[in-house]
Amino acid sequence: MSISAKRKRILLATFGTLGDIYPFIAIAHALRRRALDVVIAAPEMHRGTIEREGLGYTRLRPHEDDIIGALGVDLPGAFRIMLQNPYFILDEIYLRFLSETYHDVLAAAEGASAIMTHSLLVGANLAAEKAGVPSARVALAPMYVQSAAAPSLTPPAPYILRPKTGLTLGYNELVRWVIRTGVNLRMKRLHVFRRKVGLPYSREDLFLDFGRKNAASKFYGLYSPGFAAPPPDGPDNMEVPGFPFYSPRDERRRELGEPLRAFLASGEAPIVFTLGSFAPQVSGSFYDVSIGAARASARRAVLLAGPADAARLASSIGENEFVCHEAPHEELFPFASGVVHHGGIGTTAQALRAGKPQLIVPFFGDQPDHGKRIERLGVGFALRLTDYDLKNATRALIALDDPGYLRAARDFAISMRAERGVEVIADWASRVG
């Protein structure tokens, strides 16, 4: 038997955009540093990203083509549906492909000492329960632990965000009950499937963990406790160790590129505009408004856009603007004077780490909550997507220049240095199994 075969094997299961993949790659590297074998189950479109990191990969359905085929629309069309329907991911991805996800993860779990799953990935959570080995769920954003005592901004749920009395807390508990009831009404397929695979009935909805008890051994909120502390009514087994960060093994993926480096060195620090890896599919007028606002406020700008937007904008930029479709946030943001983005958790974390003021223009999901948390920290503010026009965007860029935002951002970045993030998860994996 080889040395590798004697080592504990940990299975990680995740689904989504790069913002859902990178944290699990960070966890995988932390596990590898503990001499643990690691395999990541993820959709086929992320196979190359995972294998370039020298990590084991196994397939996890649904793939991109599965979703497009089931919906009868192209990828941008699927993204547009997702923006309009808050239950889209639950109904059309997690539950529609519940069986495929479950069986892929259960097969990959053969011989695993422990399993870690994306907290929203219903089929993977069921497979971890069925496998009967120690398991951990990883929530990548605060909104995925619905709290009455410390609620997230969860449109359209009418939470009182700062409940200070028993009456307001009771009201929030009622709101949370209504949300849970609404989610559970959609869970018939889940309960039928549990019976089919021999799992007992559970009152846990497995999509958003509202209760203090859950089937996992551990529940991690993988973000800074300064960004969102564990709520007093959250899961009993919850821990919040910090944001996940990692440096890609491929040095080329960490490079900014000579043209961009030359632009950054040629003048004052620019505003960086980016929509991460998801929102470029539905960018609308974001980049056009951003260029206009940068010019109106006499600011240099870097526009990190998707390939289609980058190609479209390339012919219209001036000497104070630079457009590209690829640049690592961890390398670019330290050169910025501020970051304007959609509020994805990964982009928000990198801007916090860089100590830069932020303007968040949320598109959907957890992004409005991240904008609200940025405002509470005093490191920036949010502007609704419907209000992101030339006039308002220009005013926002000027307001973002307030030195108070920069001081608060730098202070928060310093506070993050003591956080251990994925190393805490690796500690747990080293002990179990």
C-alpha atoms as one frame of an Amber mdcrd trajectory, in Angstrom:
protein
   0.000   0.000   0.000   1.363   3.416  -0.937   2.018   6.179   1.522  -0.746
   8.210  -0.118  -3.267   5.396   0.397  -2.574   5.369   4.120  -3.385   9.038
   4.495  -6.814  10.330   5.376  -8.856  11.304   2.355 -11.118  14.355   2.498
 -13.861  15.008  -0.044 -14.932  18.589  -0.790 -18.158  19.224  -2.745 -19.108
  22.621  -4.159 -21.113  24.193  -6.952 -21.441  27.633  -8.533 -19.230  30.324
  -9.994 -15.540  30.866  -9.254 -16.644  32.610  -6.060 -17.928  29.217  -4.886
 -14.923  27.270  -6.196 -11.964  29.336  -4.977 -12.837  28.992  -1.257 -12.823
  25.216  -1.578  -9.512  25.320  -3.414  -8.182  27.360  -0.482  -9.494  24.707
   1.923  -7.938  21.958  -0.218  -4.495  23.568  -0.108  -4.747  23.941   3.673
  -5.595  20.237   3.921  -2.716  19.291   1.647  -0.351  21.190   3.930  -1.494
  18.788   6.676  -0.529  15.798   4.498  -4.175  14.918   3.825  -5.381  13.625
   0.463  -8.031  15.857  -1.071 -10.554  15.484  -3.897 -12.915  18.257  -5.019
 -16.283  17.352  -6.533 -17.423  20.220  -8.763 -19.078  20.851 -12.150 -17.062
  19.974 -15.247 -16.536  23.632 -16.206 -14.267  24.017 -13.166 -12.198  20.880
 -13.742  -9.301  22.741 -15.345  -9.185  25.340 -12.582  -8.990  22.605  -9.938
  -6.516  20.349 -11.710  -4.146  23.249 -12.469  -3.841  23.567  -8.702  -2.550
  20.005  -8.518  -5.718  18.837  -6.778  -7.805  15.750  -7.341 -11.069  16.288
  -9.224 -14.250  14.264  -9.562 -17.384  15.204 -11.461 -20.442  16.683  -9.851
 -23.683  17.247 -11.719 -25.344  19.357 -12.896 -22.943  20.632 -15.515 -23.544
  23.888 -17.332 -25.000  22.049 -20.348 -27.378  20.092 -18.094 -28.896  23.322
 -16.747 -29.144  24.962 -20.167 -30.736  21.845 -21.645 -33.280  21.556 -18.845
 -34.315  25.200 -19.102 -34.237  25.496 -22.887 -32.293  28.773 -22.793 -28.693
  29.816 -23.350 -26.380  30.707 -20.462 -27.137  34.474 -20.422 -30.824  33.581
 -20.468 -30.359  31.314 -17.465 -28.612  34.137 -15.615 -31.471  36.531 -16.425
 -34.007  34.057 -15.038 -31.864  33.706 -11.932 -31.966  37.463 -11.326 -35.759
  37.554 -11.581 -36.662  34.453  -9.559 -35.289  34.191  -5.996 -36.161  30.475
  -5.901 -34.460  29.669  -9.207 -31.319  28.082  -7.742 -33.323  26.002  -5.271
 -35.996  24.829  -7.715 -34.147  24.551 -11.014 -30.672  23.487  -9.897 -30.465
  22.033  -6.395 -33.803  20.186  -6.408 -34.143  19.449 -10.145 -30.742  17.708
 -10.074 -30.991  16.419  -6.505 -30.519  12.757  -7.459 -27.551  13.397  -9.769
 -25.722  15.510  -7.178 -26.430  13.008  -4.407 -25.187   9.982  -6.345 -22.069
  11.775  -7.641 -21.047  12.839  -4.141 -21.923   9.499  -2.544 -19.796   7.648
  -5.114 -16.901  10.051  -4.567 -17.236   9.617  -0.788 -16.139   5.973  -0.958
 -13.160   5.686   1.397 -13.360   9.311   2.563 -12.559  10.084   6.196 -14.609
  13.313   6.148 -16.761  15.321   3.762 -17.081  19.104   3.462 -19.936  20.570
   1.452 -21.146  23.925   0.209 -23.961  24.608   2.691 -26.545  25.216  -0.069
 -25.727  22.087  -2.077 -28.679  19.975  -0.972 -27.743  16.735  -2.698 -24.200
  16.837  -1.351 -25.459  17.444   2.186 -27.712  14.385   1.910 -24.841  12.284
   0.573 -22.635  13.337   3.477 -25.391  12.333   5.891 -25.830   8.972   4.162
 -22.078   8.269   4.087 -22.029   8.432   7.887 -18.570  10.013   8.174 -17.760
  13.297   9.932 -18.985  16.193   7.824 -18.742  19.965   7.743 -20.900  22.469
   5.905 -19.368  25.669   4.672 -21.517  28.810   4.359 -19.741  31.291   2.116
 -21.897  34.279   3.069 -23.723  35.424   6.238 -27.139  35.421   4.547 -27.099
  31.625   4.360 -27.595  31.374   8.095 -30.922  33.114   8.606 -30.934  34.813
  12.003 -33.679  36.661  13.852 -31.282  38.150  16.405 -28.728  39.387  13.842
 -30.519  39.246  10.495 -29.003  39.756   7.091 -30.546  42.130   4.597 -32.586
  39.525   2.724 -34.891  41.144   0.181 -37.843  40.920   0.228 -37.913  39.618
   3.838 -38.887  42.616   6.058 -36.448  41.967   8.915 -35.669  44.671  11.454
 -31.909  44.654  10.970 -31.029  45.845  14.463 -33.604  44.301  16.853 -33.150
  45.906  20.268 -36.247  44.776  22.156 -38.066  41.545  22.815 -40.897  42.791
  20.615 -38.657  43.422  17.594 -36.883  40.093  18.112 -40.259  38.328  18.227
 -41.242  40.069  15.005 -38.018  38.872  13.334 -38.653  35.327  14.540 -42.063
  35.490  12.878 -40.462  36.699   9.633 -37.934  33.877   9.798 -40.742  31.355
  10.380 -42.604  32.659   7.333 -39.453  32.333   5.191 -38.768  28.825   6.429
 -42.355  27.810   5.772 -42.140  29.194   2.245 -38.929  27.272   1.570 -40.214
  24.057   3.102 -43.359  24.154   0.968 -41.013  23.711  -1.994 -39.236  20.752
  -0.397 -41.607  17.895  -1.268 -39.047  16.467  -3.710 -36.431  16.516  -0.954
 -38.553  14.598   1.559 -39.592  12.042  -1.056 -35.948  11.564  -2.026 -34.851
  11.148   1.596 -37.304   8.265   1.981 -36.155   6.758  -1.312 -32.497   6.602
  -0.216 -33.313   5.386   3.296 -32.754   8.567   5.280 -35.165   9.411   8.118
 -37.563  12.323   7.919 -35.966  15.607   8.914 -37.455  18.988   9.780 -34.259
  20.629   8.611 -34.782  22.246   5.219 -31.131  21.737   4.176 -31.163  24.834
   1.954 -30.990  27.594   4.518 -30.115  26.384   7.984 -32.557  28.151  10.264
 -32.242  25.893  13.286 -29.690  25.434  16.029 -29.331  21.744  15.185 -28.190
  20.250  11.892 -26.877  16.963  10.591 -23.305  18.160  10.061 -20.500  17.680
  12.575 -19.393  21.299  12.070 -20.819  24.377  10.394 -18.375  27.056   9.230
 -19.149  30.607   8.195 -16.152  31.216   5.961 -15.899  34.978   6.357 -14.457
  37.439   8.815 -16.130  37.560  12.251 -15.735  41.324  11.983 -17.844  41.194
   8.817 -20.482  38.947  10.429 -20.107  37.304  13.820 -21.828  33.967  14.580
 -25.445  34.892  15.387 -26.656  33.991  18.890 -29.495  31.950  17.343 -27.290
  30.278  14.734 -26.286  26.605  14.625 -24.802  25.256  17.856 -21.873  23.807
  15.907 -21.058  27.017  14.020 -17.682  28.733  13.888 -16.617  31.815  11.886
 -12.822  31.689  11.320 -12.288  34.270   8.560 -12.301  34.686   4.784 -10.649
  32.061   2.556  -7.670  33.279   0.540  -5.160  31.419  -1.576  -2.532  32.123
  -4.207  -2.815  30.111  -7.455   0.036  27.694  -8.070   0.285  28.831 -11.694
   2.352  32.029 -11.509   0.872  33.220 -14.804  -2.537  33.404 -13.203  -1.144
  35.782 -10.590   0.319  38.233 -13.082  -1.334  41.507 -14.009   0.236  41.640
 -17.445   2.720  44.194 -18.651   0.209  46.594 -20.318  -1.838  46.813 -17.111
   1.275  47.250 -14.972   2.402  50.073 -17.239  -0.986  51.779 -16.915  -0.961
  51.477 -13.124   2.523  53.009 -12.973   1.685  55.879 -15.320  -0.483  57.981
 -12.995  -2.557  58.186  -9.832  -4.248  55.141  -8.370  -7.365  54.285 -10.408
 -10.846  53.225  -9.443 -11.292  49.541 -10.290 -14.673  48.482 -11.682 -15.434
  44.752 -11.709 -18.408  42.385 -11.704 -16.556  39.240 -10.655 -17.159  35.987
 -12.546 -20.972  35.930 -12.504 -22.376  39.364 -13.229 -20.528  39.975 -16.541
 -23.163  37.692 -18.069 -25.808  40.324 -17.243 -23.705  43.493 -17.005 -26.184
  45.753 -18.784 -24.969  49.375 -18.795 -22.671  48.984 -15.770 -19.388  49.516
 -17.604 -20.658  52.318 -19.833 -21.971  54.225 -16.816 -18.706  53.518 -14.981
 -16.564  55.026 -17.744 -18.767  58.099 -17.854 -18.689  58.531 -14.066 -14.897
  58.114 -13.957 -14.485  60.812 -16.597 -16.999  63.143 -14.940 -15.151  62.831
 -11.607 -11.716  63.125 -13.260 -10.645  59.661 -12.122  -8.479  57.081 -13.802
 -10.202  53.750 -14.198  -9.512  50.059 -14.680 -12.510  48.175 -16.032 -12.224
  44.458 -15.398 -14.987  43.156 -17.644 -16.104  39.931 -19.249 -14.657  39.094
 -22.686 -17.667  40.470 -24.588 -17.747  43.772 -22.699 -13.952  44.123 -22.846
 -13.967  43.697 -26.626 -16.864  46.148 -27.019 -15.305  48.818 -24.800 -11.746
  48.560 -26.127 -12.304  50.980 -29.002 -13.924  53.704 -26.883 -11.561  54.073
 -23.933  -9.301  57.074 -23.427  -5.803  57.455 -22.046  -7.091  57.438 -18.462
  -8.931  54.122 -18.814  -7.758  50.556 -19.125 -10.007  47.638 -20.057  -9.175
  43.953 -19.653 -11.142  40.739 -19.165  -8.774  39.028 -16.755  -6.674  40.176
 -13.779  -6.349  38.634 -10.299  -8.121  40.742  -7.694  -5.502  40.010  -5.062
  -2.816  41.574  -7.276  -4.880  44.418  -8.752  -6.799  45.798  -5.770  -3.739
  46.989  -3.798  -3.055  49.428  -6.674  -6.607  50.859  -6.582  -7.892  53.984
  -4.879 -11.265  52.266  -4.514 -13.241  49.320  -5.862 -16.698  49.475  -7.447
 -18.280  46.031  -7.762 -21.400  43.872  -7.548 -20.934  42.745  -3.957 -20.016
  39.103  -4.525 -18.529  37.683  -1.351 -15.155  36.896  -2.950 -14.745  40.357
  -4.461 -15.879  41.990  -1.216 -13.335  39.946   0.744 -10.452  40.839  -1.574
 -11.297  44.551  -1.376 -11.432  44.320   2.432  -8.103  42.512   2.458  -6.550
  45.211   0.269  -7.830  47.923   2.626  -9.688  49.821  -0.108 -12.961  51.805
   0.046 -15.822  50.074  -1.751 -18.922  51.061  -3.677 -21.210  48.051  -4.026
 -23.831  47.926  -6.781 -25.719  44.702  -5.936 -27.406  42.598  -8.577 -29.130
  39.847  -6.563 -28.950  37.287  -3.755 -26.532  37.963  -0.926 -25.042  41.059
  -2.564 -27.412  43.678  -1.004 -26.504  42.282   2.423 -22.799  42.675   1.721
 -23.427  46.276   0.729 -25.197  46.902   4.032 -22.344  45.305   5.991 -19.791
  47.436   4.154 -21.765  50.514   5.198 -21.829  49.374   8.845 -18.060  48.921
   8.804 -17.627  52.453   7.443 -15.438  51.238   4.562 -17.843  52.281   1.807
 -21.495  52.200   0.822 -23.986  50.676  -1.604 -25.953  52.064  -4.530 -28.936
  50.173  -5.957 -28.449  48.855  -9.481 -31.547  50.730 -10.653 -29.952  53.958
  -9.364 -26.575  53.365 -10.999 -26.753  56.051 -13.666 -24.212  58.691 -14.671
 -25.368  61.295 -12.160 -25.559  59.004  -9.147 -22.422  57.058 -10.007 -20.418
  60.273 -10.370 -21.642  61.515  -6.996 -20.780  58.171  -5.456 -17.219  58.195
  -6.782 -16.684  61.668  -5.380 -18.147  60.635  -2.013 -15.934  57.531  -1.932
 -12.926  59.867  -1.821 -13.702  60.739   1.819 -10.529  59.904   3.812 -12.685
  58.311   6.510 -13.498  55.383   4.244  -9.827  54.760   3.537  -8.889  54.886
   7.221 -11.658  52.458   8.154 -10.733  50.128   5.284  -7.075  50.061   6.292
  -7.961  49.408   9.935 -10.232  46.520   8.987  -7.572  45.023   6.724  -5.150
  45.050   9.644  -7.690  43.334  11.896  -8.116  40.539   9.343  -4.451  39.543
   9.548  -5.018  37.636  12.791  -7.766  35.460  11.282  -6.860  31.867  10.452
  -9.653  31.190   7.954  -9.247  27.856   6.210  -6.551  26.731   8.653  -9.274
  26.306  11.284 -11.157  23.960   8.941  -7.935  22.050   8.295  -7.450  21.705
  12.062 -10.860  20.028  12.302 -10.214  17.698   9.345  -6.895  16.628  10.866
  -8.639  15.554  14.060 -11.610  13.620  12.679 -11.999  10.419  10.732
